[in-house]
Amino acid sequence: MTVPRLGIALGSGSARGWAHIGILRALIDLGLRPAVVTGASVGALVGAAFANDKLDALEAWVCALTQRDVWHLIDATFRGGGIMTGNRLMDAIAVGVGDTPIEQLPIAFGAVATDLYTGEEVWLREGPMMRVVRASSGVPGLFAPAWHAGRWLIDGGVVNPVPVSMCRAMGADVVIAVDLSRGVTRAGQRAQLAVGTKPATSAVGEHTATEEGSAILKRWSGMLDGLVESFRSKRQEPGLLEAMTSSVNIMQDRITRMRLAIDPADVLLRPRMDDFALMDFHRAREAIDAGRACVEASAPQLLSIVAQLNPAGSRRC
């Protein structure tokens, strides 16, 4: 009897994406090891590291990140279609997780991106790993578009934030999906409560830039004043970064709902991470723990998948 192949579709979500690490760890503990991995944006990054057997290296790197490190990895650009190129970040990650061509990875892997000009959903199945990840990770307004395979590509989350359809097309019979989109965030709730009261504090709540991080930002051109103000604003109205990221979150949440209605997963995981801001990459341990907690809360559903994949009662798939 043919054993069904397990696939996992890892969603986009910026700093919330480190939750994918905890989810993959917890799934393996349950006996669920994906044979097919697809991802969009940060989901593509974590998925590629897992498919290259470098999840340990990625986890060690992200858990060592400080907020100052995050600011140092920002390579500002004034010519491209975003605030940063993202090259410095990808180069730093590649040191630990490698840059193997994805068609040679030991686990089947694919990433989704979006053609900037046609809006076409682009499935990336070959090429250097970090170049593919970068092409899938062009968050509009934040990362500049990436030139890859003769196209200008932006974030895969623009068209398919949780690529279940790609996962099934690559041969997965059973698909676990991870949705990192969110509705009203805690920052948004605080902003609503603050209406008519004293001016709100930072647009990202208590997770403001450190003094050292602010010093780095202050050295940037005046063109980034709006970005700085979104972290330091004492006004009640939203800052630039909050308005931009909230717009992207709303868009991806609505698209995710529609895509999952058309291409439903067998199990859908939604970790609770409402208070994570766009650039909270230094909070990796919290995100990883949130991912693991989500799997533990969904254990009954997931154990039914274990039984489906292992009809003889084996715990290993």
C-alpha positions in Angstrom: 0.0 0.0 0.0 1.3 3.5 -0.9 1.9 5.7 2.1 0.5 9.2 1.6 3.0 12.0 1.4 2.9 14.7 4.0 3.4 18.3 2.9 3.5 21.6 4.8 2.7 25.1 3.5 4.4 27.8 5.5 2.8 31.2 5.3 4.2 34.7 5.0 4.2 37.0 8.1 7.5 38.8 8.5 8.9 38.4 12.1 6.0 36.1 13.0 7.6 33.6 10.6 10.0 32.3 13.3 7.0 30.5 14.7 7.5 28.1 11.7 10.6 26.8 13.5 8.7 25.8 16.6 5.9 24.3 14.5 8.3 22.1 12.5 10.0 21.0 15.7 6.7 20.1 17.4 5.4 18.2 14.3 8.5 16.1 14.1 8.1 15.3 17.8 4.6 14.0 17.0 6.1 11.8 14.2 5.1 14.2 11.4 8.0 14.9 9.1 7.0 16.7 5.9 8.2 15.2 2.6 7.1 18.3 0.7 7.6 21.9 1.8 6.4 25.1 0.2 6.5 28.6 1.5 5.9 32.3 0.9 8.2 35.1 2.1 9.5 34.2 5.6 7.8 30.8 5.2 10.1 30.2 2.2 13.1 31.0 4.3 12.3 28.6 7.1 11.1 26.0 4.7 14.3 26.2 2.7 16.4 25.8 5.8 14.4 22.8 6.8 14.6 21.2 3.4 18.3 21.7 3.5 18.6 20.1 6.9 19.8 23.4 8.4 16.9 24.2 10.7 19.3 23.9 13.7 21.6 26.5 12.2 18.8 28.9 11.4 17.3 28.6 14.9 20.6 29.2 16.6 21.1 32.3 14.4 17.7 33.9 14.9 17.7 33.2 18.6 21.0 35.1 18.9 19.6 38.2 17.1 19.3 41.4 19.1 17.4 44.4 18.1 20.7 46.1 17.3 21.6 43.2 15.0 18.3 43.7 13.2 19.1 47.3 12.5 22.6 46.5 11.3 21.1 44.1 8.8 19.0 46.8 7.2 20.7 47.9 4.0 18.9 51.1 3.0 18.3 51.9 -0.6 17.1 55.1 -2.3 16.9 53.8 -5.8 14.9 50.6 -5.6 11.2 50.0 -5.0 11.6 49.5 -1.2 13.3 50.8 1.9 16.0 48.1 1.8 17.5 45.7 -0.7 17.5 42.7 1.7 20.9 41.5 0.3 22.7 42.0 3.6 20.1 39.9 5.5 20.2 37.1 2.9 24.0 37.0 2.9 24.1 36.7 6.7 21.5 33.9 6.7 23.3 32.1 3.9 26.4 31.7 6.0 24.5 29.3 8.3 21.9 27.7 6.1 23.9 27.4 2.9 22.9 28.3 -0.7 22.3 24.9 -2.3 20.2 24.9 -5.5 16.7 24.1 -4.4 16.3 21.3 -7.0 19.1 19.5 -5.2 17.7 19.7 -1.7 17.1 16.4 0.1 13.4 17.4 0.7 11.2 18.7 -2.1 10.9 22.4 -1.7 9.2 25.3 -3.6 8.6 28.9 -3.0 5.9 31.3 -4.4 6.5 34.8 -5.6 4.5 37.4 -7.5 5.3 39.0 -10.8 5.4 42.8 -10.1 3.9 43.8 -13.5 1.5 41.0 -14.4 0.4 39.9 -11.0 1.1 36.3 -12.0 1.7 33.8 -9.2 5.2 32.4 -9.9 6.3 29.0 -8.5 10.0 28.8 -8.0 11.4 25.3 -8.2 15.0 25.8 -9.1 17.9 28.1 -8.6 20.2 29.0 -5.7 18.3 28.7 -2.4 18.8 32.2 -1.0 18.1 33.9 -4.3 14.8 32.0 -4.5 14.0 32.9 -0.9 14.8 36.6 -1.6 12.6 36.6 -4.7 9.7 35.3 -2.5 10.3 37.8 0.2 9.8 41.2 -1.4 7.4 42.7 1.1 5.9 45.7 -0.8 7.4 49.0 0.3 9.9 47.3 2.6 12.1 45.1 0.4 12.9 46.2 -3.2 11.7 43.8 -5.9 14.1 41.1 -6.9 15.2 40.3 -10.5 14.9 36.5 -10.9 14.4 34.3 -13.9 13.8 37.3 -16.2 11.1 38.9 -14.0 10.8 41.5 -11.3 9.3 39.5 -8.4 7.8 40.6 -5.1 6.4 38.9 -2.0 4.6 35.6 -2.7 2.1 36.6 0.0 0.6 39.2 -2.4 -1.1 36.4 -4.3 -0.8 33.2 -2.2 0.2 33.8 1.4 -0.2 30.1 2.4 0.7 28.0 -0.7 -1.4 24.9 -0.2 -2.1 24.6 -3.9 1.6 24.5 -4.7 2.2 21.9 -2.0 -0.4 19.6 -3.5 0.9 20.1 -7.0 4.3 19.0 -5.8 2.9 15.7 -4.7 1.6 16.1 -1.1 -1.4 14.0 -0.4 -2.0 15.4 3.1 -1.2 19.1 3.8 -0.7 21.0 7.0 -0.9 24.8 6.5 0.4 27.5 8.7 -1.4 30.8 8.6 0.4 33.8 10.2 -2.1 36.5 9.0 -3.9 38.4 11.7 -6.9 40.5 12.2 -6.9 43.4 14.7 -3.6 43.4 16.4 -3.0 44.3 20.0 -1.4 47.5 18.8 -4.6 48.3 16.9 -6.7 47.5 20.0 -4.6 49.8 22.1 -5.0 52.5 19.4 -8.8 52.1 19.5 -8.9 52.3 23.2 -6.7 55.4 23.1 -9.2 57.4 21.0 -10.4 60.3 23.1 -7.8 59.8 25.8 -4.2 60.8 26.1 -1.9 60.4 23.0 -0.8 56.9 22.3 2.8 55.9 22.7 4.8 54.2 20.0 3.0 52.6 17.0 4.6 49.3 17.9 3.8 49.5 21.6 6.4 48.6 24.0 8.7 47.1 21.3 10.4 50.3 20.3 13.8 50.7 18.8 16.7 50.8 21.3 18.8 53.9 21.6 21.6 52.2 19.6 19.1 51.2 16.9 17.7 54.7 16.8 21.2 56.1 16.4 21.7 53.9 13.3 18.4 55.0 11.8 19.2 58.7 12.5 22.2 58.4 10.2 20.0 57.6 7.3 18.9 60.2 4.8 15.9 62.4 5.6 14.0 60.3 3.1 13.5 57.8 6.0 12.3 60.3 8.5 8.8 58.9 8.1 10.0 55.4 9.0 11.8 56.6 12.0 8.8 58.5 13.2 6.7 55.3 12.9 8.8 53.9 15.7 9.2 57.0 17.8 6.0 58.9 17.2 4.2 60.3 20.2 1.2 61.2 18.1 -2.1 59.3 18.3 -2.4 58.7 14.5 -0.6 55.7 12.9 3.0 56.1 11.7 4.3 55.3 8.2 5.5 51.8 9.0 2.3 50.9 10.9 0.1 52.1 8.0 2.1 50.2 5.5 2.3 46.9 7.4 -1.3 47.0 8.5 -2.4 47.4 4.9 -0.3 44.4 3.9 -1.7 42.4 6.8 -5.3 43.2 5.8 -4.6 42.3 2.2 -2.9 39.0 3.1 -5.6 38.1 5.6 -8.3 38.5 3.0 -6.4 36.7 0.3 -5.5 33.8 2.7 -9.2 33.3 3.5 -10.2 33.1 -0.1 -7.3 30.9 -1.1 -7.9 28.4 1.7 -11.6 28.3 0.9 -10.6 27.1 -2.6 -7.6 25.0 -1.6 -8.2 23.9 2.0 -5.5 22.2 4.0 -6.1 19.0 5.9 -5.0 20.8 9.1 -4.7 24.6 9.5 -2.4 26.0 12.2 -2.8 29.6 13.4 -0.3 30.5 16.2 -1.3 33.4 18.5 1.1 36.3 17.8 -1.1 39.4 17.7 1.5 41.5 19.4 4.3 40.9 17.0 5.3 43.9 14.9 6.9 43.8 11.4 10.5 44.1 12.6 10.4 42.1 15.8 12.9 39.6 14.4 14.8 39.7 17.7 11.9 38.0 19.5 12.6 34.7 17.9 12.3 32.6 21.0 8.9 33.9 21.8 7.8 33.2 18.2 9.2 29.7 18.3 7.4 29.0 21.6 4.2 30.3 20.1 4.6 27.9 17.2 5.1 24.9 19.4 2.2 25.9 21.6 0.0 26.0 18.5 0.9 22.4 17.6 0.3 21.2 21.1 -3.2 22.8 21.1 -3.9 21.1 17.8 -2.6 17.7 18.8 -5.9 15.8 18.4 -6.2 16.8 14.8 -2.6 16.2 14.1 -2.6 12.7 15.7 -5.4 11.8 13.3 -2.9 12.7 10.5 -0.3 10.4 12.1 -2.8 7.6 12.0 -3.6 8.3 8.3 0.1 8.4 7.3 1.0 5.3 9.4 -1.9 2.8 9.1 0.3 0.1 10.6 0.6 2.1 13.8 4.2 3.3 13.4 5.0 6.7 14.9 7.4 7.5 12.1 6.4 8.8 8.6 
